[in-house]
Amino acid sequence: MAKDLYHEQVKRALEKDGWQITHDPYELRIGGVEMYIDIGAEQIIGAERGNDKIAVEVKSFISPSRISDFHLAHGQFLDYRYALEDKDPERILYLAVPRFVYQSFFNLAFINSVVQRSQIKLLVYDLEKETIEQWIK
């Protein structure tokens, strides 16, 4: 199982933000299915801060087609959220995207509409600083 290109940067950003990494990867087994975000470039990170628990799906959006990356991320996000609702309902799922992708792609009207309608929570990170720039619920 390969890690996303920016996996380690997001992990360090979470730690800088006060999160304790508890799972790397965060494995889900439900209804005979094992999930790890395994398409060669993804990973789930489990983290905790106080009583808050999150899982983070890291995406780099570096393929030639951002809409294809988005289709994949959108479908995976929904599958993982449904699995978490059954297996670990206290854990909140976030989709981590680099700031430059958020600014240039996620602000497009259609993409923003899909994110809102699908209730995708975003974690926007700065790749160079390895910091969390925004939590968008």
MODELLER restraints for C-alpha pairs under 7 A, 6 or more apart:
rsr = mdl.restraints
at = mdl.atoms
rsr.add(forms.Gaussian(group=physical.xy_distance, feature=features.Distance(at['CA:1:A'], at['CA:38:A']), mean=5.57, stdev=0.5))
rsr.add(forms.Gaussian(group=physical.xy_distance, feature=features.Distance(at['CA:1:A'], at['CA:40:A']), mean=6.09, stdev=0.5))
rsr.add(forms.Gaussian(group=physical.xy_distance, feature=features.Distance(at['CA:2:A'], at['CA:38:A']), mean=6.80, stdev=0.5))
rsr.add(forms.Gaussian(group=physical.xy_distance, feature=features.Distance(at['CA:2:A'], at['CA:40:A']), mean=4.47, stdev=0.5))
rsr.add(forms.Gaussian(group=physical.xy_distance, feature=features.Distance(at['CA:2:A'], at['CA:41:A']), mean=5.65, stdev=0.5))
rsr.add(forms.Gaussian(group=physical.xy_distance, feature=features.Distance(at['CA:2:A'], at['CA:42:A']), mean=6.88, stdev=0.5))
rsr.add(forms.Gaussian(group=physical.xy_distance, feature=features.Distance(at['CA:3:A'], at['CA:40:A']), mean=6.47, stdev=0.5))
rsr.add(forms.Gaussian(group=physical.xy_distance, feature=features.Distance(at['CA:3:A'], at['CA:41:A']), mean=5.09, stdev=0.5))
rsr.add(forms.Gaussian(group=physical.xy_distance, feature=features.Distance(at['CA:3:A'], at['CA:42:A']), mean=5.24, stdev=0.5))
rsr.add(forms.Gaussian(group=physical.xy_distance, feature=features.Distance(at['CA:3:A'], at['CA:43:A']), mean=5.48, stdev=0.5))
rsr.add(forms.Gaussian(group=physical.xy_distance, feature=features.Distance(at['CA:4:A'], at['CA:41:A']), mean=3.77, stdev=0.5))
rsr.add(forms.Gaussian(group=physical.xy_distance, feature=features.Distance(at['CA:4:A'], at['CA:42:A']), mean=4.31, stdev=0.5))
rsr.add(forms.Gaussian(group=physical.xy_distance, feature=features.Distance(at['CA:4:A'], at['CA:43:A']), mean=6.12, stdev=0.5))
rsr.add(forms.Gaussian(group=physical.xy_distance, feature=features.Distance(at['CA:4:A'], at['CA:58:A']), mean=6.47, stdev=0.5))
rsr.add(forms.Gaussian(group=physical.xy_distance, feature=features.Distance(at['CA:4:A'], at['CA:59:A']), mean=6.51, stdev=0.5))
rsr.add(forms.Gaussian(group=physical.xy_distance, feature=features.Distance(at['CA:4:A'], at['CA:60:A']), mean=6.84, stdev=0.5))
rsr.add(forms.Gaussian(group=physical.xy_distance, feature=features.Distance(at['CA:5:A'], at['CA:41:A']), mean=6.37, stdev=0.5))
rsr.add(forms.Gaussian(group=physical.xy_distance, feature=features.Distance(at['CA:5:A'], at['CA:60:A']), mean=6.46, stdev=0.5))
rsr.add(forms.Gaussian(group=physical.xy_distance, feature=features.Distance(at['CA:6:A'], at['CA:60:A']), mean=6.33, stdev=0.5))
rsr.add(forms.Gaussian(group=physical.xy_distance, feature=features.Distance(at['CA:7:A'], at['CA:58:A']), mean=6.26, stdev=0.5))
rsr.add(forms.Gaussian(group=physical.xy_distance, feature=features.Distance(at['CA:9:A'], at['CA:127:A']), mean=6.57, stdev=0.5))
rsr.add(forms.Gaussian(group=physical.xy_distance, feature=features.Distance(at['CA:9:A'], at['CA:130:A']), mean=5.36, stdev=0.5))
rsr.add(forms.Gaussian(group=physical.xy_distance, feature=features.Distance(at['CA:10:A'], at['CA:125:A']), mean=6.97, stdev=0.5))
rsr.add(forms.Gaussian(group=physical.xy_distance, feature=features.Distance(at['CA:10:A'], at['CA:130:A']), mean=6.56, stdev=0.5))
rsr.add(forms.Gaussian(group=physical.xy_distance, feature=features.Distance(at['CA:12:A'], at['CA:130:A']), mean=6.34, stdev=0.5))
rsr.add(forms.Gaussian(group=physical.xy_distance, feature=features.Distance(at['CA:13:A'], at['CA:130:A']), mean=4.79, stdev=0.5))
rsr.add(forms.Gaussian(group=physical.xy_distance, feature=features.Distance(at['CA:13:A'], at['CA:131:A']), mean=4.34, stdev=0.5))
rsr.add(forms.Gaussian(group=physical.xy_distance, feature=features.Distance(at['CA:13:A'], at['CA:132:A']), mean=5.74, stdev=0.5))
rsr.add(forms.Gaussian(group=physical.xy_distance, feature=features.Distance(at['CA:14:A'], at['CA:132:A']), mean=6.93, stdev=0.5))
rsr.add(forms.Gaussian(group=physical.xy_distance, feature=features.Distance(at['CA:16:A'], at['CA:131:A']), mean=6.94, stdev=0.5))
rsr.add(forms.Gaussian(group=physical.xy_distance, feature=features.Distance(at['CA:18:A'], at['CA:49:A']), mean=6.68, stdev=0.5))
rsr.add(forms.Gaussian(group=physical.xy_distance, feature=features.Distance(at['CA:19:A'], at['CA:47:A']), mean=5.90, stdev=0.5))
rsr.add(forms.Gaussian(group=physical.xy_distance, feature=features.Distance(at['CA:19:A'], at['CA:48:A']), mean=5.53, stdev=0.5))
rsr.add(forms.Gaussian(group=physical.xy_distance, feature=features.Distance(at['CA:19:A'], at['CA:49:A']), mean=5.01, stdev=0.5))
rsr.add(forms.Gaussian(group=physical.xy_distance, feature=features.Distance(at['CA:20:A'], at['CA:47:A']), mean=5.33, stdev=0.5))
rsr.add(forms.Gaussian(group=physical.xy_distance, feature=features.Distance(at['CA:20:A'], at['CA:48:A']), mean=5.28, stdev=0.5))
rsr.add(forms.Gaussian(group=physical.xy_distance, feature=features.Distance(at['CA:20:A'], at['CA:49:A']), mean=6.32, stdev=0.5))
rsr.add(forms.Gaussian(group=physical.xy_distance, feature=features.Distance(at['CA:21:A'], at['CA:46:A']), mean=5.92, stdev=0.5))
rsr.add(forms.Gaussian(group=physical.xy_distance, feature=features.Distance(at['CA:21:A'], at['CA:47:A']), mean=4.36, stdev=0.5))
rsr.add(forms.Gaussian(group=physical.xy_distance, feature=features.Distance(at['CA:21:A'], at['CA:48:A']), mean=6.63, stdev=0.5))
rsr.add(forms.Gaussian(group=physical.xy_distance, feature=features.Distance(at['CA:22:A'], at['CA:46:A']), mean=5.33, stdev=0.5))
rsr.add(forms.Gaussian(group=physical.xy_distance, feature=features.Distance(at['CA:22:A'], at['CA:47:A']), mean=5.16, stdev=0.5))
rsr.add(forms.Gaussian(group=physical.xy_distance, feature=features.Distance(at['CA:22:A'], at['CA:48:A']), mean=6.85, stdev=0.5))
rsr.add(forms.Gaussian(group=physical.xy_distance, feature=features.Distance(at['CA:23:A'], at['CA:45:A']), mean=5.70, stdev=0.5))
rsr.add(forms.Gaussian(group=physical.xy_distance, feature=features.Distance(at['CA:23:A'], at['CA:46:A']), mean=4.54, stdev=0.5))
rsr.add(forms.Gaussian(group=physical.xy_distance, feature=features.Distance(at['CA:23:A'], at['CA:47:A']), mean=6.80, stdev=0.5))
rsr.add(forms.Gaussian(group=physical.xy_distance, feature=features.Distance(at['CA:24:A'], at['CA:44:A']), mean=6.74, stdev=0.5))
rsr.add(forms.Gaussian(group=physical.xy_distance, feature=features.Distance(at['CA:24:A'], at['CA:45:A']), mean=5.13, stdev=0.5))
rsr.add(forms.Gaussian(group=physical.xy_distance, feature=features.Distance(at['CA:24:A'], at['CA:46:A']), mean=6.53, stdev=0.5))
rsr.add(forms.Gaussian(group=physical.xy_distance, feature=features.Distance(at['CA:25:A'], at['CA:36:A']), mean=6.86, stdev=0.5))
rsr.add(forms.Gaussian(group=physical.xy_distance, feature=features.Distance(at['CA:25:A'], at['CA:43:A']), mean=6.05, stdev=0.5))
rsr.add(forms.Gaussian(group=physical.xy_distance, feature=features.Distance(at['CA:25:A'], at['CA:44:A']), mean=5.10, stdev=0.5))
rsr.add(forms.Gaussian(group=physical.xy_distance, feature=features.Distance(at['CA:25:A'], at['CA:45:A']), mean=5.34, stdev=0.5))
rsr.add(forms.Gaussian(group=physical.xy_distance, feature=features.Distance(at['CA:26:A'], at['CA:36:A']), mean=6.81, stdev=0.5))
rsr.add(forms.Gaussian(group=physical.xy_distance, feature=features.Distance(at['CA:26:A'], at['CA:44:A']), mean=5.11, stdev=0.5))
rsr.add(forms.Gaussian(group=physical.xy_distance, feature=features.Distance(at['CA:26:A'], at['CA:45:A']), mean=5.48, stdev=0.5))
rsr.add(forms.Gaussian(group=physical.xy_distance, feature=features.Distance(at['CA:26:A'], at['CA:46:A']), mean=5.42, stdev=0.5))
rsr.add(forms.Gaussian(group=physical.xy_distance, feature=features.Distance(at['CA:27:A'], at['CA:35:A']), mean=6.14, stdev=0.5))
rsr.add(forms.Gaussian(group=physical.xy_distance, feature=features.Distance(at['CA:27:A'], at['CA:36:A']), mean=5.47, stdev=0.5))
rsr.add(forms.Gaussian(group=physical.xy_distance, feature=features.Distance(at['CA:28:A'], at['CA:34:A']), mean=5.74, stdev=0.5))
rsr.add(forms.Gaussian(group=physical.xy_distance, feature=features.Distance(at['CA:28:A'], at['CA:35:A']), mean=5.12, stdev=0.5))
rsr.add(forms.Gaussian(group=physical.xy_distance, feature=features.Distance(at['CA:28:A'], at['CA:36:A']), mean=6.73, stdev=0.5))
rsr.add(forms.Gaussian(group=physical.xy_distance, feature=features.Distance(at['CA:29:A'], at['CA:35:A']), mean=6.34, stdev=0.5))
rsr.add(forms.Gaussian(group=physical.xy_distance, feature=features.Distance(at['CA:30:A'], at['CA:83:A']), mean=6.74, stdev=0.5))
rsr.add(forms.Gaussian(group=physical.xy_distance, feature=features.Distance(at['CA:36:A'], at['CA:43:A']), mean=6.56, stdev=0.5))
rsr.add(forms.Gaussian(group=physical.xy_distance, feature=features.Distance(at['CA:36:A'], at['CA:44:A']), mean=6.64, stdev=0.5))
rsr.add(forms.Gaussian(group=physical.xy_distance, feature=features.Distance(at['CA:37:A'], at['CA:43:A']), mean=5.39, stdev=0.5))
rsr.add(forms.Gaussian(group=physical.xy_distance, feature=features.Distance(at['CA:37:A'], at['CA:44:A']), mean=6.60, stdev=0.5))
rsr.add(forms.Gaussian(group=physical.xy_distance, feature=features.Distance(at['CA:42:A'], at['CA:57:A']), mean=6.85, stdev=0.5))
rsr.add(forms.Gaussian(group=physical.xy_distance, feature=features.Distance(at['CA:42:A'], at['CA:58:A']), mean=5.83, stdev=0.5))
rsr.add(forms.Gaussian(group=physical.xy_distance, feature=features.Distance(at['CA:42:A'], at['CA:59:A']), mean=6.33, stdev=0.5))
rsr.add(forms.Gaussian(group=physical.xy_distance, feature=features.Distance(at['CA:43:A'], at['CA:57:A']), mean=5.97, stdev=0.5))
rsr.add(forms.Gaussian(group=physical.xy_distance, feature=features.Distance(at['CA:43:A'], at['CA:58:A']), mean=6.01, stdev=0.5))
rsr.add(forms.Gaussian(group=physical.xy_distance, feature=features.Distance(at['CA:44:A'], at['CA:55:A']), mean=6.25, stdev=0.5))
rsr.add(forms.Gaussian(group=physical.xy_distance, feature=features.Distance(at['CA:44:A'], at['CA:56:A']), mean=5.30, stdev=0.5))
rsr.add(forms.Gaussian(group=physical.xy_distance, feature=features.Distance(at['CA:44:A'], at['CA:57:A']), mean=4.88, stdev=0.5))
rsr.add(forms.Gaussian(group=physical.xy_distance, feature=features.Distance(at['CA:44:A'], at['CA:58:A']), mean=6.82, stdev=0.5))
rsr.add(forms.Gaussian(group=physical.xy_distance, feature=features.Distance(at['CA:45:A'], at['CA:55:A']), mean=5.49, stdev=0.5))
rsr.add(forms.Gaussian(group=physical.xy_distance, feature=features.Distance(at['CA:45:A'], at['CA:56:A']), mean=5.17, stdev=0.5))
rsr.add(forms.Gaussian(group=physical.xy_distance, feature=features.Distance(at['CA:45:A'], at['CA:57:A']), mean=6.93, stdev=0.5))
rsr.add(forms.Gaussian(group=physical.xy_distance, feature=features.Distance(at['CA:46:A'], at['CA:54:A']), mean=5.94, stdev=0.5))
rsr.add(forms.Gaussian(group=physical.xy_distance, feature=features.Distance(at['CA:46:A'], at['CA:55:A']), mean=4.57, stdev=0.5))
rsr.add(forms.Gaussian(group=physical.xy_distance, feature=features.Distance(at['CA:46:A'], at['CA:56:A']), mean=6.65, stdev=0.5))
rsr.add(forms.Gaussian(group=physical.xy_distance, feature=features.Distance(at['CA:47:A'], at['CA:53:A']), mean=5.92, stdev=0.5))
rsr.add(forms.Gaussian(group=physical.xy_distance, feature=features.Distance(at['CA:47:A'], at['CA:54:A']), mean=5.48, stdev=0.5))
rsr.add(forms.Gaussian(group=physical.xy_distance, feature=features.Distance(at['CA:47:A'], at['CA:55:A']), mean=6.38, stdev=0.5))
rsr.add(forms.Gaussian(group=physical.xy_distance, feature=features.Distance(at['CA:48:A'], at['CA:54:A']), mean=6.41, stdev=0.5))
rsr.add(forms.Gaussian(group=physical.xy_distance, feature=features.Distance(at['CA:53:A'], at['CA:90:A']), mean=6.54, stdev=0.5))
rsr.add(forms.Gaussian(group=physical.xy_distance, feature=features.Distance(at['CA:53:A'], at['CA:91:A']), mean=4.61, stdev=0.5))
rsr.add(forms.Gaussian(group=physical.xy_distance, feature=features.Distance(at['CA:53:A'], at['CA:92:A']), mean=6.29, stdev=0.5))
rsr.add(forms.Gaussian(group=physical.xy_distance, feature=features.Distance(at['CA:54:A'], at['CA:91:A']), mean=4.76, stdev=0.5))
rsr.add(forms.Gaussian(group=physical.xy_distance, feature=features.Distance(at['CA:54:A'], at['CA:92:A']), mean=4.51, stdev=0.5))
rsr.add(forms.Gaussian(group=physical.xy_distance, feature=features.Distance(at['CA:54:A'], at['CA:93:A']), mean=5.64, stdev=0.5))
rsr.add(forms.Gaussian(group=physical.xy_distance, feature=features.Distance(at['CA:55:A'], at['CA:91:A']), mean=6.45, stdev=0.5))
rsr.add(forms.Gaussian(group=physical.xy_distance, feature=features.Distance(at['CA:55:A'], at['CA:92:A']), mean=6.06, stdev=0.5))
rsr.add(forms.Gaussian(group=physical.xy_distance, feature=features.Distance(at['CA:55:A'], at['CA:93:A']), mean=4.74, stdev=0.5))
rsr.add(forms.Gaussian(group=physical.xy_distance, feature=features.Distance(at['CA:55:A'], at['CA:94:A']), mean=6.26, stdev=0.5))
rsr.add(forms.Gaussian(group=physical.xy_distance, feature=features.Distance(at['CA:56:A'], at['CA:93:A']), mean=5.76, stdev=0.5))
rsr.add(forms.Gaussian(group=physical.xy_distance, feature=features.Distance(at['CA:56:A'], at['CA:94:A']), mean=4.82, stdev=0.5))
rsr.add(forms.Gaussian(group=physical.xy_distance, feature=features.Distance(at['CA:56:A'], at['CA:95:A']), mean=5.79, stdev=0.5))
rsr.add(forms.Gaussian(group=physical.xy_distance, feature=features.Distance(at['CA:56:A'], at['CA:96:A']), mean=6.38, stdev=0.5))
rsr.add(forms.Gaussian(group=physical.xy_distance, feature=features.Distance(at['CA:57:A'], at['CA:94:A']), mean=6.22, stdev=0.5))
rsr.add(forms.Gaussian(group=physical.xy_distance, feature=features.Distance(at['CA:57:A'], at['CA:95:A']), mean=4.90, stdev=0.5))
rsr.add(forms.Gaussian(group=physical.xy_distance, feature=features.Distance(at['CA:57:A'], at['CA:96:A']), mean=5.90, stdev=0.5))
rsr.add(forms.Gaussian(group=physical.xy_distance, feature=features.Distance(at['CA:58:A'], at['CA:95:A']), mean=6.15, stdev=0.5))
rsr.add(forms.Gaussian(group=physical.xy_distance, feature=features.Distance(at['CA:58:A'], at['CA:96:A']), mean=4.74, stdev=0.5))
rsr.add(forms.Gaussian(group=physical.xy_distance, feature=features.Distance(at['CA:58:A'], at['CA:97:A']), mean=6.67, stdev=0.5))
rsr.add(forms.Gaussian(group=physical.xy_distance, feature=features.Distance(at['CA:59:A'], at['CA:96:A']), mean=5.96, stdev=0.5))
rsr.add(forms.Gaussian(group=physical.xy_distance, feature=features.Distance(at['CA:59:A'], at['CA:97:A']), mean=5.61, stdev=0.5))
rsr.add(forms.Gaussian(group=physical.xy_distance, feature=features.Distance(at['CA:60:A'], at['CA:97:A']), mean=6.32, stdev=0.5))
rsr.add(forms.Gaussian(group=physical.xy_distance, feature=features.Distance(at['CA:60:A'], at['CA:98:A']), mean=6.61, stdev=0.5))
rsr.add(forms.Gaussian(group=physical.xy_distance, feature=features.Distance(at['CA:61:A'], at['CA:69:A']), mean=5.78, stdev=0.5))
rsr.add(forms.Gaussian(group=physical.xy_distance, feature=features.Distance(at['CA:63:A'], at['CA:69:A']), mean=6.91, stdev=0.5))
rsr.add(forms.Gaussian(group=physical.xy_distance, feature=features.Distance(at['CA:81:A'], at['CA:93:A']), mean=6.18, stdev=0.5))
rsr.add(forms.Gaussian(group=physical.xy_distance, feature=features.Distance(at['CA:84:A'], at['CA:91:A']), mean=6.90, stdev=0.5))
rsr.add(forms.Gaussian(group=physical.xy_distance, feature=features.Distance(at['CA:93:A'], at['CA:121:A']), mean=6.90, stdev=0.5))
rsr.add(forms.Gaussian(group=physical.xy_distance, feature=features.Distance(at['CA:94:A'], at['CA:121:A']), mean=4.88, stdev=0.5))
rsr.add(forms.Gaussian(group=physical.xy_distance, feature=features.Distance(at['CA:94:A'], at['CA:122:A']), mean=5.27, stdev=0.5))
rsr.add(forms.Gaussian(group=physical.xy_distance, feature=features.Distance(at['CA:94:A'], at['CA:123:A']), mean=6.04, stdev=0.5))
rsr.add(forms.Gaussian(group=physical.xy_distance, feature=features.Distance(at['CA:95:A'], at['CA:121:A']), mean=6.17, stdev=0.5))
rsr.add(forms.Gaussian(group=physical.xy_distance, feature=features.Distance(at['CA:95:A'], at['CA:122:A']), mean=4.88, stdev=0.5))
rsr.add(forms.Gaussian(group=physical.xy_distance, feature=features.Distance(at['CA:95:A'], at['CA:123:A']), mean=5.89, stdev=0.5))
rsr.add(forms.Gaussian(group=physical.xy_distance, feature=features.Distance(at['CA:96:A'], at['CA:122:A']), mean=5.84, stdev=0.5))
rsr.add(forms.Gaussian(group=physical.xy_distance, feature=features.Distance(at['CA:96:A'], at['CA:123:A']), mean=4.50, stdev=0.5))
rsr.add(forms.Gaussian(group=physical.xy_distance, feature=features.Distance(at['CA:96:A'], at['CA:124:A']), mean=5.79, stdev=0.5))
rsr.add(forms.Gaussian(group=physical.xy_distance, feature=features.Distance(at['CA:96:A'], at['CA:125:A']), mean=7.00, stdev=0.5))
rsr.add(forms.Gaussian(group=physical.xy_distance, feature=features.Distance(at['CA:97:A'], at['CA:123:A']), mean=6.33, stdev=0.5))
rsr.add(forms.Gaussian(group=physical.xy_distance, feature=features.Distance(at['CA:97:A'], at['CA:124:A']), mean=5.18, stdev=0.5))
rsr.add(forms.Gaussian(group=physical.xy_distance, feature=features.Distance(at['CA:97:A'], at['CA:125:A']), mean=6.34, stdev=0.5))
rsr.add(forms.Gaussian(group=physical.xy_distance, feature=features.Distance(at['CA:98:A'], at['CA:124:A']), mean=5.68, stdev=0.5))
rsr.add(forms.Gaussian(group=physical.xy_distance, feature=features.Distance(at['CA:98:A'], at['CA:125:A']), mean=5.03, stdev=0.5))
rsr.add(forms.Gaussian(group=physical.xy_distance, feature=features.Distance(at['CA:98:A'], at['CA:126:A']), mean=6.06, stdev=0.5))
rsr.add(forms.Gaussian(group=physical.xy_distance, feature=features.Distance(at['CA:98:A'], at['CA:127:A']), mean=6.32, stdev=0.5))
rsr.add(forms.Gaussian(group=physical.xy_distance, feature=features.Distance(at['CA:99:A'], at['CA:124:A']), mean=5.47, stdev=0.5))
rsr.add(forms.Gaussian(group=physical.xy_distance, feature=features.Distance(at['CA:99:A'], at['CA:125:A']), mean=5.47, stdev=0.5))
rsr.add(forms.Gaussian(group=physical.xy_distance, feature=features.Distance(at['CA:99:A'], at['CA:126:A']), mean=5.55, stdev=0.5))
rsr.add(forms.Gaussian(group=physical.xy_distance, feature=features.Distance(at['CA:102:A'], at['CA:124:A']), mean=6.95, stdev=0.5))
rsr.add(forms.Gaussian(group=physical.xy_distance, feature=features.Distance(at['CA:106:A'], at['CA:112:A']), mean=5.70, stdev=0.5))
rsr.add(forms.Gaussian(group=physical.xy_distance, feature=features.Distance(at['CA:121:A'], at['CA:136:A']), mean=5.62, stdev=0.5))
rsr.add(forms.Gaussian(group=physical.xy_distance, feature=features.Distance(at['CA:121:A'], at['CA:137:A']), mean=4.68, stdev=0.5))
rsr.add(forms.Gaussian(group=physical.xy_distance, feature=features.Distance(at['CA:122:A'], at['CA:135:A']), mean=5.94, stdev=0.5))
rsr.add(forms.Gaussian(group=physical.xy_distance, feature=features.Distance(at['CA:122:A'], at['CA:136:A']), mean=4.90, stdev=0.5))
rsr.add(forms.Gaussian(group=physical.xy_distance, feature=features.Distance(at['CA:122:A'], at['CA:137:A']), mean=6.55, stdev=0.5))
rsr.add(forms.Gaussian(group=physical.xy_distance, feature=features.Distance(at['CA:123:A'], at['CA:132:A']), mean=6.97, stdev=0.5))
rsr.add(forms.Gaussian(group=physical.xy_distance, feature=features.Distance(at['CA:123:A'], at['CA:134:A']), mean=5.88, stdev=0.5))
rsr.add(forms.Gaussian(group=physical.xy_distance, feature=features.Distance(at['CA:123:A'], at['CA:135:A']), mean=4.81, stdev=0.5))
rsr.add(forms.Gaussian(group=physical.xy_distance, feature=features.Distance(at['CA:123:A'], at['CA:136:A']), mean=6.31, stdev=0.5))
rsr.add(forms.Gaussian(group=physical.xy_distance, feature=features.Distance(at['CA:124:A'], at['CA:132:A']), mean=6.01, stdev=0.5))
rsr.add(forms.Gaussian(group=physical.xy_distance, feature=features.Distance(at['CA:124:A'], at['CA:133:A']), mean=5.44, stdev=0.5))
rsr.add(forms.Gaussian(group=physical.xy_distance, feature=features.Distance(at['CA:124:A'], at['CA:134:A']), mean=5.02, stdev=0.5))
rsr.add(forms.Gaussian(group=physical.xy_distance, feature=features.Distance(at['CA:124:A'], at['CA:135:A']), mean=6.48, stdev=0.5))
rsr.add(forms.Gaussian(group=physical.xy_distance, feature=features.Distance(at['CA:125:A'], at['CA:131:A']), mean=5.67, stdev=0.5))
rsr.add(forms.Gaussian(group=physical.xy_distance, feature=features.Distance(at['CA:125:A'], at['CA:132:A']), mean=4.38, stdev=0.5))
rsr.add(forms.Gaussian(group=physical.xy_distance, feature=features.Distance(at['CA:125:A'], at['CA:133:A']), mean=5.12, stdev=0.5))
rsr.add(forms.Gaussian(group=physical.xy_distance, feature=features.Distance(at['CA:126:A'], at['CA:132:A']), mean=6.28, stdev=0.5))
rsr.add(forms.Gaussian(group=physical.xy_distance, feature=features.Distance(at['CA:126:A'], at['CA:133:A']), mean=6.22, stdev=0.5))
